[in-house]
Amino acid sequence: DAHEAALLLRAAAARGKVAVVFGNEATGLTNDELALANLGVMIPTAGHSANPKRTDKYTGGSGPTSLNLSHAVGVLAYEMFTQMGEGRVKGFSSRLISVEERRRLGDELEA
Protein backbone atom coordinates (compact mmCIF):
# COMPACT_ATOMS: atom_id res chain seq x y z
CA ASP A 1 0.00 0.00 0.00
CA ALA A 2 1.03 3.65 -0.21
CA HIS A 3 2.15 3.82 3.42
CA GLU A 4 4.48 0.82 3.06
CA ALA A 5 5.75 2.17 -0.26
CA ALA A 6 6.63 5.49 1.39
CA LEU A 7 8.61 3.65 4.06
CA LEU A 8 10.55 1.78 1.37
CA LEU A 9 11.09 5.00 -0.60
CA ARG A 10 12.46 6.71 2.49
CA ALA A 11 14.97 3.90 3.00
CA ALA A 12 15.96 3.97 -0.69
CA ALA A 13 16.29 7.77 -0.68
CA ALA A 14 18.76 7.50 2.19
CA ARG A 15 21.00 5.50 -0.17
CA GLY A 16 20.61 7.75 -3.23
CA LYS A 17 18.16 9.17 -5.73
CA VAL A 18 14.72 7.66 -6.26
CA ALA A 19 12.09 8.25 -8.92
CA VAL A 20 8.36 7.81 -8.64
CA VAL A 21 6.50 7.35 -11.91
CA PHE A 22 2.80 7.14 -12.68
CA GLY A 23 1.13 5.91 -15.82
CA ASN A 24 -1.68 7.73 -17.54
CA GLU A 25 -5.28 6.98 -16.62
CA ALA A 26 -6.13 5.16 -19.82
CA THR A 27 -3.25 2.70 -20.18
CA GLY A 28 -1.02 3.00 -17.13
CA LEU A 29 2.64 2.16 -17.60
CA THR A 30 3.93 0.02 -20.44
CA ASN A 31 5.41 -3.41 -19.76
CA ASP A 32 8.86 -2.03 -20.63
CA GLU A 33 8.42 0.77 -18.08
CA LEU A 34 7.17 -1.67 -15.44
CA ALA A 35 10.18 -3.91 -16.06
CA LEU A 36 12.44 -1.05 -14.94
CA ALA A 37 10.58 -0.50 -11.67
CA ASN A 38 11.76 -1.83 -8.34
CA LEU A 39 8.38 -1.47 -6.68
CA GLY A 40 4.75 -1.38 -7.70
CA VAL A 41 2.12 0.21 -5.49
CA MET A 42 -1.58 -0.53 -5.30
CA ILE A 43 -3.91 1.76 -3.40
CA PRO A 44 -6.96 -0.23 -2.29
CA THR A 45 -10.38 1.22 -3.12
CA ALA A 46 -13.88 0.38 -1.99
CA GLY A 47 -14.38 -1.82 -5.06
CA HIS A 48 -11.19 -3.84 -4.76
CA SER A 49 -9.59 -5.90 -2.02
CA ALA A 50 -6.48 -4.69 -0.20
CA ASN A 51 -4.68 -7.93 -1.09
CA PRO A 52 -5.39 -8.57 -4.77
CA LYS A 53 -4.62 -11.85 -6.47
CA ARG A 54 -4.03 -12.29 -10.16
CA THR A 55 -7.38 -14.06 -10.34
CA ASP A 56 -9.30 -11.10 -8.88
CA LYS A 57 -11.54 -9.63 -11.53
CA TYR A 58 -13.87 -6.69 -11.38
CA THR A 59 -17.41 -7.99 -11.31
CA GLY A 60 -19.35 -4.76 -10.97
CA GLY A 61 -18.87 -4.76 -7.21
CA SER A 62 -19.52 -2.09 -4.65
CA GLY A 63 -17.30 0.68 -5.97
CA PRO A 64 -14.53 1.81 -8.28
CA THR A 65 -11.47 -0.39 -8.72
CA SER A 66 -9.04 2.43 -9.43
CA LEU A 67 -8.39 6.00 -8.45
CA ASN A 68 -8.24 9.04 -10.66
CA LEU A 69 -4.55 9.68 -11.40
CA SER A 70 -4.50 12.95 -9.48
CA HIS A 71 -5.98 11.23 -6.43
CA ALA A 72 -3.44 8.40 -6.57
CA VAL A 73 -0.60 10.93 -6.86
CA GLY A 74 -2.04 12.83 -3.90
CA VAL A 75 -2.29 9.73 -1.72
CA LEU A 76 1.28 8.67 -2.45
CA ALA A 77 2.62 12.23 -2.16
CA TYR A 78 0.96 12.58 1.25
CA GLU A 79 2.48 9.31 2.48
CA MET A 80 5.91 10.29 1.14
CA PHE A 81 5.63 13.72 2.75
CA THR A 82 4.78 12.26 6.15
CA GLN A 83 7.60 9.71 5.93
CA MET A 84 10.35 11.85 4.45
CA GLY A 85 9.51 15.22 5.91
CA GLU A 86 8.30 14.10 9.32
CA GLY A 87 5.14 16.04 8.48
CA ARG A 88 6.90 19.40 8.20
CA VAL A 89 8.23 21.41 5.30
CA LYS A 90 11.37 23.26 6.26
CA GLY A 91 12.28 26.73 5.08
CA PHE A 92 8.73 28.01 4.68
CA SER A 93 6.41 29.84 6.97
CA SER A 94 2.74 30.77 6.77
CA ARG A 95 1.30 34.24 7.05
CA LEU A 96 -1.58 36.23 5.69
CA ILE A 97 -0.77 38.09 2.50
CA SER A 98 -0.72 41.86 2.52
CA VAL A 99 -3.20 44.01 0.63
CA GLU A 100 -0.51 44.84 -1.92
CA GLU A 101 0.40 41.16 -2.41
CA ARG A 102 -3.27 40.34 -2.89
CA ARG A 103 -3.64 43.08 -5.51
CA ARG A 104 -0.55 41.84 -7.41
CA LEU A 105 -1.84 38.25 -7.28
CA GLY A 106 -5.18 39.39 -8.68
CA ASP A 107 -3.43 41.31 -11.46
CA GLU A 108 -1.37 38.24 -12.40
CA LEU A 109 -4.42 35.97 -12.43
CA GLU A 110 -6.24 38.35 -14.76
CA ALA A 111 -3.26 38.59 -17.15
RAWOTA-V375515 format. One record per residue. OMEGA is omega in whole degrees, 0 to 359 (none if undefined). Layout:
BEGIN
omega=OMEGA
omega=OMEGA
END
This chain:
BEGIN
omega=185
omega=180
omega=178
omega=179
omega=180
omega=176
omega=179
omega=178
omega=178
omega=179
omega=180
omega=180
omega=177
omega=180
omega=181
omega=183
omega=174
omega=176
omega=176
omega=182
omega=178
omega=175
omega=178
omega=186
omega=184
omega=188
omega=181
omega=178
omega=178
omega=177
omega=178
omega=178
omega=179
omega=180
omega=180
omega=184
omega=175
omega=186
omega=172
omega=183
omega=173
omega=177
omega=182
omega=176
omega=181
omega=183
omega=183
omega=182
omega=179
omega=181
omega=185
omega=174
omega=180
omega=182
omega=178
omega=177
omega=177
omega=182
omega=182
omega=184
omega=192
omega=181
omega=183
omega=180
omega=177
omega=178
omega=168
omega=183
omega=182
omega=179
omega=179
omega=177
omega=180
omega=180
omega=181
omega=179
omega=178
omega=181
omega=178
omega=179
omega=181
omega=180
omega=186
omega=183
omega=184
omega=176
omega=181
omega=173
omega=183
omega=176
omega=179
omega=174
omega=180
omega=174
omega=175
omega=178
omega=180
omega=178
omega=180
omega=178
omega=179
omega=179
omega=180
omega=178
omega=178
omega=179
omega=180
omega=180
omega=179
omega=184
omega=none
END
